[in-house]
């Protein structure tokens, strides 16, 4: 790989050597495959500057020239994301918002020849998306540029093409200036590219619009508007023939129309045909029809296209909510960014389907494309799986949020980009809402209403059949009459609110009775899979100790603007007028790692599913409210990492009203949800104990409009005892579901699992393999972090690895990763070819796991993971550690800096939220430790405790040292307490030889230690 600019050496170390002679792509003839020919394979790529968007020494100034020598460049297939292939770093202008990944300047070149048969044809190149500011050259000529990363674009190649063996060179310059996105964006040609070949008379790009009026009246009318382009030198009369086929492929209707098209112009032909007894598209039965369009001149068919569509009708009623085909349906939605975990921003249809099937399993029926137009393949996946979509245009308008985001291009490009968004998805039955923006600052500025008016006009000018909305955080109170928020809302059909209280959404509904409302972002509760803290608190602090940065999975870690998942579910459930909600977020994504802003925390905590695709407890909370199939789930998700006798808060989520909890076969009691109904008569399950989750409500708890209050989980407190904890859900006295937690023994093996064979085959070129570290009985071992190494035999490779841990310094593009809470996931990419793909996962001292998946002729030789090399992350030596650090500036290392004004502390203050007061509750116990790379001999530890009105001395202390058997108490412990506010307290004991000593403290207040030494 050839690199330029600052930091090039660091990138070279992380990328595999360039393939040369064996992968020479000098002048391959492009195999034309009908109207559209994929251009994904065989590009050359160079990262000219990973730390800036300039070419400092001018080495690539002539990269668009066909004669430029690119033989030393990397061979890649697109879609391609160069950022995900680089190691995360704090350098080069990165930030936590982008997941500490670099951007920069990259060049792509593809060389190919074309057959003489293309003479006289119209040719164009189409891109579904390039991040970002793509400048496209063909045979050295600049075709144009396209700044926005999330909309497709095309350039005409007619008259510029060389045939007869002469090479053509397509070159693309892309940049990602940092910061350009509030979340990880990826860099490069991350969506598909294709060559389009037509006759001069043809269907224009996005030239088919299928609508189905009168379905609600029981008629299956299909109206097809076809834009016919005439790029010839003479006027023509074209006949447009449309053929409709049903989901089984049977022809069910025909239509035809003629249209006169002047030379160099485009004209529209409209055909209307009727389909008897149409099968409706719905979330439960996503039945798709297809229109074939033939354009003929003088009896000769010159162009043929196909368009999938569906019969369905929707209503967003201001009082009665959303209905699909006349059936009242709450939007059970999620927000998802465009990245795909270990694959980065690379758009792969199998990965998209895998992700959306995870969402379906949670009960999801809706997706908001946060905060940009989706790849067309995602629209296809959703319409096939039965997921309705809110398609969104922008994260900002004229006023930006970052130095290099879309605001720089908004005035010149927004009309074209939002038009492209609508055109690209206008035929999909899955799309039910168009959104003109998310949390745009202009919504509360004087110029905002005029901007909104212009965007709305563009959308409605193309598609008047769907409502136009936006998602906003600027409506948490009722807008003042005549304010920008008021004037914008009056233009919209409805509004998505982000993080509104129950009271505020009620106020909006009352003030604007003709508008519909929904939650475009709900909850934003944060969690880490398998991590738990303070179950009795509705909101709790974070652990800032390096290596332990995580958040609690008891639905109780909230930022100032957020709500618990339970509060968000109840708020939506109890309001018939609320169309539904879109949970922030369906899955953890790269970047935006609230509540931490420090390397290497590079993944968000918001998801119901972690970045590896492994469900968290939040997944099961929403599943218990969004599905009806009997289920029960135990929280916490392990029954291993506890002390004997320790009281463990056990939460149970269930769709069944009666649950019994058993420990080692002994019943711990039966608990029940109450059966309740909303004010409009919809049934639900909830306890009747005050939840205390609304400081604004007179009861101190969220109260439903029916007067009810309660929780969406059942609770036990169980003294820990090794064995089996079982939850049994019963309906009518009969067991209908159960969940079990078993105490794990020592790790023995690695177990591999994946989707069912049918799902894996359907998904295509990507398979997601879960590796679990298990004991002799097959129980997942949630403690320890053995490094799992994945190898592949057959026509495949490791495309990426992930373990779902948000604090992870290593790259995702390598074949090895530590298990986190006993698990990790490898994405296996088929490289095309016959024969099975055998995946092996191994770890020192464990029996390897082996899994075989079928090969496929799909896949790419130079796609994700093809350039991955293993780069071990060497952790910095940790000489001081702690179980919990309450703030970023009170870390264990502060005990060793010699400054009495600094130190470690477990003190924290968690900010108030809209529904909860601030919290700062002393912790009952924590430990600090000292460690050395080689054994040390000493007989005392000295700690300088800071004491004031908040900070106290511990009431009890234990000292233990590390041995081959684990931590063992020291002998003959003697304590000499300090008498002043920062005086040394000495813990003396019989001398030990060890590599680590730990001081465990029981306290009634917060603790702070300014210095810790051993002697």
N, C-alpha and C positions, 0 to 999 in steps of 0.2 A: 504494500500500500504506500502510495506516495503522499506525503503530507507537507503542508506548509504552515508557516506561522508559529506563534508561541504555543508550546505544549505538544508539538508534534511527536517528540520522542515518547512521551507518556502514552499517546494513542498507539504508536507502533507496537509497544509491548503488549497491548491488549488485543491485537488483531492478528489473525492467522496470516502466514506468508501468502503472497500473491500467486495464484495459479497462472502459469505462463503458457508454454507450448501446448500442453494437453488441452487447455481450454481456449485456445486461440479462436477469436471470433471475427476474423478479418473481414470476410465478405460472404456470410451465409445468405443464401437466397431465402427470402421470406415466403413461407407457404401460405398463400392466401386462402383463408377459410371462410368463404362466403362474404356476406356484407361486412362483418366485424372480424378482425383478426387480432388476436391477443399479442401484445408486444412486451410481455412480461419477461421473457427469457433473454439472457445474454447481453446485459448492459455492462459498460465499464464505469467505475465510480472512483472518484478521488475526493477525499476530505481535504480541501485546500487550506482550510484554517478552522480548527475546532474551537477557537477562542475569540473569533471575530468574523465579521462579514466582508472583510477586505482581503485582497490578495497582496500581502505586504511587499513581496519581492517580484511580483508580476509574472511568476512562472506559469500562470494559467490564463494570462490575458488573451491568449489566442486559442483557448480550448474549444471554441465553437468552430474553428477552421477545420474542414474535413481532413486536411493534411496533418493536423496535429497528431503527434505520436502518443497514443494512450496505451501502448502495449504493457506498460508497467502498472497501469491502474488495476484496481481490484475488479474481479468479475462478480457481478451481483445479478440476481433476478429481482424484479419489482413485482409487487409492492416491497419497499425497502425502507428501513428506518435506521439512519446511521447513529442517532443518539443512543439508542438502546444497546448498540454494540460497543459503546465506550464505557469504561468503568466510571461509576459515580465519583464525584470529587467536589471538594469545597472551592476549588480554584476555577479560573476561567469565567468568572461572572455568574456562576450557577447559584441557585438558591434552593431552599426547601420547597418553594412553590413549584419548581420544575423537577423536584426529586433529585437535585444535585447532578443532573445530567447536562452535558454540554450541547451546544447547537453549532453555530458557525456557518461556514460557506462550503458547499459541496457542488461538484459537477458530475453529471451523468452523460454518457455518450452511447448510442447504439448504432452500429454499422450494419447495413443489410443491402441486398440487391432485390430488384423487383422484375417480374417477367414482362416481356414486351406486350403481352395481352392487356396490360393496364392502360395502354395508350388510348386516349379519348375518354377515360373514366374520370369521375370526380373522386379525389382522395382527400381525406382529412385525418388528423390525429386528434384523439380525444383523451383527456386526462380526467379521472374522477376526483383527483385532489393531490396537491403538492404542498408540502410545508417548507417554505412559503415563498411568496414573491417570485414565482417561477418566471424565468426568461427562457423562451423556447426558440431554438435555432434549427434550421433545416438546411443542410448543405451550405452552412456558413452564413445564411441569411436569418436575421432576427424576425421571427414570425409575430412576436408580441410578448407581452408579459401578463401575468395574472397574480395579483397580490394575495387574495384571500385563500387560505389553506383548505377551506372546507367546502368549496363549491367546484363543480366540474367546469371544464372549458374545452374548446376545440379550436384548431387552426386549420385553415385550408392549405393543402399541399399541391393542389392541381396546378400544373404548369411548372412546378419546381422539381418534379420527380425525375430521376434518371432511371432508365430501364436498360435492358440488354446487357446485363452484367456489370454495368457501372455502379460503383457503391454510392449509397445514400447514407448520410450521417445525421442522425437526430441527436441534438445536444440540449441539455437542460441545466440551467444554473439555478440553484435553490439556496436560500439563506434562512437561518433561524437566529435573529438577533436576540440576545437575552437582556432583559426579560420581555418576552413577547406573549406569554400565556400565564394565567394564574394557576395552571395545573400542567402536568407533563403533556407535551404536545407531540414529541417526536420530531424528526427532521427528514426531509427528502421526499422522494416519490413513493408515498406510503399507501396510495390507492392504485387501482388498475390503469393501464394505458392500452389503447387499441388503435388500429388502423381501420378506417371506415372507407369502403370502396362502393361507389354507386354509379349509376348512369347519370347523365346531366339532369334528367328529370327524375325526381326522387322524393321520398318523404323527408321533409325538413327535420333537422335535429329537434327532438322533443316535439315533433309535429303531430302526434296523436293524442287526443284527449277524449277519454271514454267516460261518459256519465250515464247514470241509470235513474232517470226521473220516474216518478209515479210508482215506486215500489211499495210505498206505504198504502197505496190504493189497490195493491194486489196485481199490478201489471208489471211485466218484465220488459220494460222498454230499454233498449240500448242505443244511445246516441253517440256516434263516433264523428268527431271533427278532425279532419286530416289536412294538415298544411302541406301542400305540394309545391316544391321548389323547382323552378325551371332555370337551370344554369346554362341552357343552350342559347344560341344566337337567334332563335326563331320562336314565335309564339306557338303554343300547343294547346290542344284540347285533351285533357287527361280524363280517363275513367278511373274512378276509385271504387274498388270492390272490397267489401268487408264480409268476413265469415266468422261467425261466433261458434265456438266449441265449448261444451260443458266440462265439468271436472273430470269426466271419464274420457274426454277427447272426442265425443260425438258432435257432429255438426248440428246445431239447433237453430241457426238463423243466418240469412244472407241479406246484404244490402248493397246498393250501388248508387253512384252519383257521378255526374260529369262536371268538370270545371275548366274554364278557360284560364290559362296561365300565360301572361305576357313574358317575353324573353327577359331573363334576369330578375324576375319577380317571383313572389310566392302568393298562392291563392288557397283558399280553404274550401274543401268539399265536406258536406255533412250527410251522413247516412243514418237512417233510423230504422231499427228492426226490433221485432218483438220476440221474446222468448217465453214460451208457455211454462207456467209453474216453476219459476226460477228457484234454484237452491240458494238460500241466503248464506252470505259470509258472516260468521260470528266468531266470538272468542272461543266458543266450544266446538264449533264446526266451521273451520276456515276454508270454505269451498271457493275455489278459484275458477273463473272462466277465462277464455282467451279470445282475443280478436286478431285475426290475420287480415292485414291490409295489403292489397295488391294495387299498384299504380300502373295503368296500361295506357299506351298511346298507339293509335292505329291498330288496336288488337294485340299489341306486343306488351307483355308484362315487363316493365323496366325496373321495378323495385318492389320488395316484399318485406314487411316488418310484422312482428307479433307483439302484442301487448296484453299482459295479464290484468284482470280486473275482478271485481266481485259485486254481487248484488247485496247491498245493505243500506239501511237508513238509520240516521242518528238524530237525537234531539238533546240539546243542552238547555233544560228548562230552569229558569231562575228559581222556581219554588220546588219542583219535583225532582231535580237532579238529572243525571245523564241516563239516557235509554238507548239501547242498541236493538234495532228491529222491533221496537215497541216494548222491549223488556227492560224494566228498571235495572241499571247496572252501575254499581259504584266503580269508579276508576281506582283500581288497586295497583298503583304505578310505582315505578322506580326511576330515578335519575341515573344515567350512566354517561361517563365521559367516553371518548373515542378510543382510548388505549385498551390493550388486551394483555395486561399483566406482563409476563415474561417476554411476550412478543413485542412489547412497546406499542407503537402506533400502527404497526403493520396490520392491514385489513386482510383477514383470512376468513372465508365463509364458514369453515369448520369451527374456528374459534368463536365466531359470532354465534353460531348455533349452540355450541356448548354453553356459552354464557347465558343465552336466552332460555335454554332448557333449565338451567339452575334457577333462573327467575321464575319460570313456570312452576317449578316444584315448590316454591314459596307461596304460590297462589297469585302471582302477578298476572295482570291482564293488560297492562299499559306501560308504555315507555316514553319518557321525555328525553330527547336527544340533547343533553346538556353540554354546551350551550351553543350548538352549531348544527348546520345541516349534516345529516348522516350520509355515510357511504350508501350508494344504491343497494349494495348487497345486504345491508342491515334491514332495509325496507323489505327486501324480498324474504328474508328470514322471518320477520315479524308477520308479514301477511300470510306466510305458509304455516306458522305456528299459532296464529290467532291472537296476536298482541296488538292492541290499538296504539297509535303513536301521536304524540305531540311533537311536531317537527319545529325546531327552533333555529332562528337565523343568526343572532349575534349576542355576544357578551357585553358589547358596548356599542354606543352610537358615536356621536361626534366627540363626546368627552370620554377620554380613555381612563383605564384603571392602571395601566402599566406604560412604560416609556415607549414600547414598540408594539403595542397591540393594534387592533383593527381601527382605532380612531383615526390613525394617520391616513387611511384609505377610504374612510366612510363616505365623505362627500362625493368623491369621484366614482365610487364603485358600489355603494349599498343598493341602489335600485337594480343594477344588473345582478348582484349576488342574490338578493332576495327573490328576484324573478327566476334565477337558475334553481334556487331551492324548491320553489313551487313547481316548476316544470319537471324537475327530476323525479318528484314523488306524487304528482297530481293524479295518477291513475291507480294508485294503490288503495284498496279498501281498508288497509290498516291505518292510514293517516286520517285522523279525525279533527285535528287542530293545527292551525298555523300560528306560531309564536314569532313576534317581531323583535323579541329581545329578552334578556335576563338582567334584572337588577341594574338597569342602565342609569347612570347618574343624571342623564338628561331628563329623566322622568320627573324630576323635581326642579327643573330649570326652565327659564322662560321660553327657550327655543324648543323644548321637548314636544309640545303639542303639534307644532308644524312638522317636525320630523316624523312623528307617529302618523300623522295624516298622509304624508307622502308614501311611507312604507305600506300602510293599510291599502292605499289606492293601488299600488303595484300588485299586491296579493289578490285583491278582489277583482282587478282587471284581468287576471289570468284565471282565477278559480273563485267564482262566487258561491260555491256549494258548501264550503266549510267555514266555521267560525274563525275569527282572528282574535288572538289573545296575546298577552305577554306575561312573563313571570316577574314578580317585583317584590322588593323588600321596602318599598316606599309607601305602603298602605297599611301600616300597623295601627293607624288611627283613621278616622273618617276624614277625607280631604276637605279643606276649606273650599267653599264655592268659588269658582273661578281660578283656583290654583292650578298649576301645571298637572298635578296628579288628577284633579277633577276633570280637566278638559281632555286629558288622554283617555281616562276611563270611559267618558261619554262617547268616545269614538270606537272603542273596542266592543266586541260582542260579549266578552267575558274577561275575567281576570284571574290569574294564578297568583296567590299570595305566598310569600316565603316567610315562615316562622311567625305566624300570627297567633295570638291567644284566642281562646274560644270567644271571649268578649269582643275582641276587635273584628273577628269575621262576622259575628252577629250584627255589629254596628254597620259594617259595609253592606250586608244584605238588606238591612232596613233602609239605608240611605239610597241605595241604587236597586230598587226592586225589579227593574227590567234587565239587569245584568246577571250573568251566572258567575259563581265563584267556586274555586277549588284551591287546593294546596299544591302549588307547583314545586315547593320544597317543604317537606315535613321532617320533624324530629331532628336529624343531625346528631343523634346520640352517637358517642364514640366508644369503641371497644376493641380489645385484642382477643383473638381466639384463645380460650383457655386461661385467661387472667381474670382474677376476681379480687374485689376490695370493698370493704365497708358496706355490706348488704343492707344494713339498717339506715344508711344515709341515702337521701334522694339525689344528692350530688356529692361528689368526692374529688379529692385532689389527685394530682398525677405524681408518678415516681420519676424523678429526674436523674436518678443514678445511671451513669453510662452502663449500657448492657441490659438495663431493666426498664427502659422507657416503654411503657405500655399503658393501657387504660382498662378500667373494670368492665366486665361483661354482665354485671347485674343491672344493666339499663340505667346506670347512675353516674355516668361521666358526661357532663354537659358543659358546653361553652356558653358564654353569656347570652347568645341569641337563640339557643337551641332548647329542645324539649325532649323529654323521655319518649321512647317509642310508645309506651302505654298511653301517655297523655295525647299524643298525636292520633292514635287509633281511636280513642274515645271521642275526641273532639270531632273527628270526621264521621264516625259511626252515628252520633246523636243528631246530626243535622241532615235532614233529608235534602235540603236545598244545596248542600255541599256536594259537588259532582264527584268528589273523591280526592285522592292525594297521590303525590309522587314522592316516595321516600328518598331522602338524601342520606345514603345512596344505596343502590342495589349491591354494589361491590366496591371494595377498597380499590383505589386507583393510585397511580404514581403521582407524587406531588401533593401539595396542600396538606401536610401532616399535622393539622391541628390535633392536639394542643401543644405540640413541640415544634421548635424552630431551630434545630441543631442537627448537624451531620452526625451519624448517618441515618437519621430518621427520614425516610424518603417516600413513604407510602401513607395515604390517608387512613384514618381510623373509622370513617363514617359507614362503611359497608356492612350490610347484613351478611355478606359473604366476604371472606378475605381475598387478597389479591391473587392467591393461588387457586381460588375457587372452592375453598373449604368453608362450609357453613359455620357461622358463629351462633351464639345463643339468640341473637336478634333475629336471625333467619327463622328460628322456631317460634319466637314470639309472633311475628307477622304471619307465619304459616298457621298458627293456631287461630288467628282472626280472619284469615283470607281463604281458608280451605274448609271443607266440611267432612272430608274423609277422617275417620277416627285416628287420632294421633296423640301421643304424649311424649314430652321431652323433659329430661332432668337437667337442671343447672345447679351446680357446676358440672362440667362435662368430664371430669375424672374423679375417681374415688381412690386416689393413690397418694397425692402430694399433700398429705395432712398429718398432723401429730395425733397419736392415739389419745382419745378423750377430748380433742379439740372440738368445740361446737361449730358445726358447719351449717350455714344457711342453705337449705335446699329449696329451690323454686321449681315448680312444675307448670309447664305450659301444656294445654290440652284443648282439643275440640269437643271433649266429652265432659259431662258435668261432675262425674264421680271418680275419684282417684284414691287408691290405697298405696301407701308407701311401706315397703318392707326392707329390713336390714338383716341379711343372712337368714331369710325365711321368717323372721319375727315381724309381725305387723307393728308399724309405728302410727297406725290410725288411718281412718278414712276421712277425707275432706271433700267438700263439694263446692262448686260454683252455684250461685243463685241463678235461676232463670228469670230474665227480665225482658221488657220490651221497650223500645223507643216510643216517643210520644206519638209517632205515626204507625206504631204496631209491629215494628220489625223486632224479632227475637234476638237475644244475645246472652252470653254467659259472663258473669262477673261476680266477684265476692261482694260483701256488703260491709267491709271494714274501711274506715277512712284512709285514703291514700296520701293525704297531706301534700298533694302536688300542685297546689295553686294558692299562693299567698294573697292573690287578689279576690279569692272567693270567701264569703263570710264564714264558711265552715272550715277554712284552711285546707280544703281539699277540692279537687275538681268535682263539681256536682253536675250531673246530667240534667237536661231540661225536664226529665221526668222526676227529678228529685233524688235520684239514686247516686250513690258513690261507691267506689270499690276498686279492686285490683283485677288485672287480667291474668294473674298467676296464683297458685296455691303455695303456701309456705310451711315448711317444717324446720325446726332446728334440731340437728342430729349430732350427738357426740360421735366423733369418728371412731369407727372400728373396722379393721380390714375385713374384706369380704365382698359381698354383692349387695348393692343398693338397687331396689327394683321399684318402679312405678307402674301400677296396673290401672288402666282406665276401664271402667265398666259402664255399660248401658243396659238397663233392665236386668241388672244382676249378672250380666254375661261379660266376660273379658272381651274387649274389642281392640285394645292396643296396649303395648308395654314398652318400657325403655329400661335398660339395665346399665349400671356402672359396676365394673369389677376392678378390685385392687390389682394392679399389675405387679408381676414379679420381675426378676432380672431380665434384661433384653436378651433375646436369643436369635432372632431372625428378622429379615426384612420381608414384608408381604406386599405384593403389587396387585392393584385392582384398577379397573377402568370401567367405562360405560359398557352397557351390554354390547354384544357383538353387532347386533342390528344397528344400534345407535352409532357405533364406531364406523361401520361401513357407510351409513348414511352421511355421517359428518364429512367424510372424504379424507383430505390429506393431513389432518392434524388429529392426534389422539392424546388425551390427557390421562396420564398414568399417575395414580396416587401410590406413594411408597409409605408404608407404616412400619415403624419399629415395634415388634411384638414380643411378648414373652412366650414361654413354652406352651401356653394354652391359647395363644393367638390374641391376647389382650394387648391393646396399644399401650406402650410405655410412655407416659407423658413427661417424664423427667429425663434429663441428660440430652445432649445434642450431638449424637454421632454424625459424622459427615457421610452423607450418602452419595455414592458415585454411580452415575448411570452410564451404561454402555449399550450399544445397539449393533446387532448383526442383521444383515439383510438390507433391502432398499429403503433405508430410513436413517434418521439421525436425531440427536437431541437438539430441539429448536430453542429450548429455554428451560430454566428451573426456577422454582419459587417455593417458599415454605410459609408464606402468609405473614411472616414477622415484619412489622413496620420498620423496626430499627435493624437494618441489614446493610453492611458496608459493601458487600460484594456485588458484582455484576450478575444479572439474570442470564446472560448469554454464555453459560459454561455448563459443563456436565456434572458438577458436584455442588452440594449445598448441605448445610447442617439441617438435621430434622428439628422442627420446632413443635413442641408439645407432641412429639412422636411422629410427625408427618411432614411430607414434602410432596411436591408435584413436579413431574417432568412432562413437558410438551414434546411429543414425538412427531416429527415431520416425515411424511413419506417423501422420498426423493424420486419416485416413479420407477416402475420396474416390477417384474414378477417375483413371486415368492413371499413368504411371511417375513414379518419384522419381529425380531426377538429382542426384548428389552430386559436388561439385567441391572438390578440395583444392589450394591454391596457396601458394607461398612466393616471396619476392622472388628474382628471377634464375633461377627454375626453371620448366620447362614444367609446367603444371597437370595434375593427374590427374583424370579424369572417369569416373564409374561410374553406371550406371543400374540400379535395382532395381525390381521390380514394386510398384505400389501395392496397397493393400488397404482394404477397407471397415472393417477393424478400426482401432483407434487412438483417441487422445483429442486434442481441440483444446487442452486446457489441462493436459496431462500434463507429464512431465519435460522440461525444457528450454524450455518455452513462455515462461518468464519470464526466461530467461537473457540477460544483456548482457555484452559483452566488457569486462573490467576488466584492463588491462595491469598486470603486476607489475613494478614498477621496482626492480631490484636496488640495494641500497645500494652506494655506490662502494667498491671494494675497493682500498685503498691498499697492503695487504700480503697476500701469498698464499703458499701452500706446496703442494708435491706431496703431503705427508702430514703429519698432526698426530696424535701418539700419544694425546692425552688431551683432554678438553673444556676444560681450563684451560691448555693450551699451544698456543693457536691463533696464527696469524701476527700478529694484531692486537696481541698482547702484546709484540711487538718495538717497538711504537711508543708505548707508554704512559708511557715515561720512568722506569719502575720497574725497577731492576736485579734485583729479586727475582722478577720475572716474565719470561716469554719464550716463544718458540716452541721446540718440541722434537718429535722423532720417537720419543722414548722411550715404550714401552708395556709393560704387564704384562697378559697375558691369563690370567684365572683358570683354575684347574684345573677339570676336569669329573670326573664319576664314573669315566671311563675314561682320561683324559689328564692329564698333569701341567701345571702352569702353564708359560707360555712367555713369554720376553722376549728376543727375538733381535735384535741390532743389524741395522739396515738398511744395505745396501751403498751406497746413494746416494739423495739427495733434493735438492730445490731449494727455495729461497725467492725471493720477488720483491717489488719495489716498483713501484707503478703510479700514474699521475697522469692526470687528465682532459685535460690539454693537454701538449704536448711540453716536456720539461725538458732543459737542457744541464748536464752534469756530467762529471767525469773520475775519480771514485773512489767506491767503496762501502766502508763500514766496518761490520764485524760484530763484536759482542762475544760470543765463544764462552765458554760456561761449561764448565769442565773439572774433573772429579773422578774418583772411582773407576769411575764408569759412563759419564760423558760425556767425549768426546774432541774433539780438533781433527780436521778432515778431513785426509786424506792428499793430496787433489788437489782443485782448484777450477777451474771454468770460469765465466766471466761472459759473458753474451750480452744483447743489447738487441733490442727489437722493431723490425722494419722492415716495409715493405710486403710483403716476401717471407717474413716469418716471423722467428723469432729467429736472429740472426747473432752470432758471437763478436766481442767487442771486440778492438781491436788493441793490441799491446804491453802485455799484462797483466803487472803487477808486484805481488808479494805481500809485505807486511810483516806477519809473524805476531806476535800478542801474546805476551807472555812470562808473564803472570799468568793466574789462573783466570777472570777476567772482563775481561781487557784487550782493547782494540780491535785487530782485525786489519784491515788496509787492503788493498783490491784497487784499485790505480791502473791507469789505461789511457788511451789517447788519448781526448780528450773526445768525447762523443756527444750527439746530440739525439734523444730518444726518449720514448715514453709508458710504457715498462716496461723494467725491467732484472731479469735473472734470474741468481741465483748457484746453480750446480749443484755439489754436493759429493760426493766419494767418501770413504767413511769405513770404519773397522774397528770402530767403536763407535757408540753413540748420540750424537746432536748436540743442542745447545741453544744458541740465540742470544737474548740478553737485549735487544739493541738492534741495529737495522739502519738505516743512513742512507746517503744519497747526497749528494755535494757536488762 
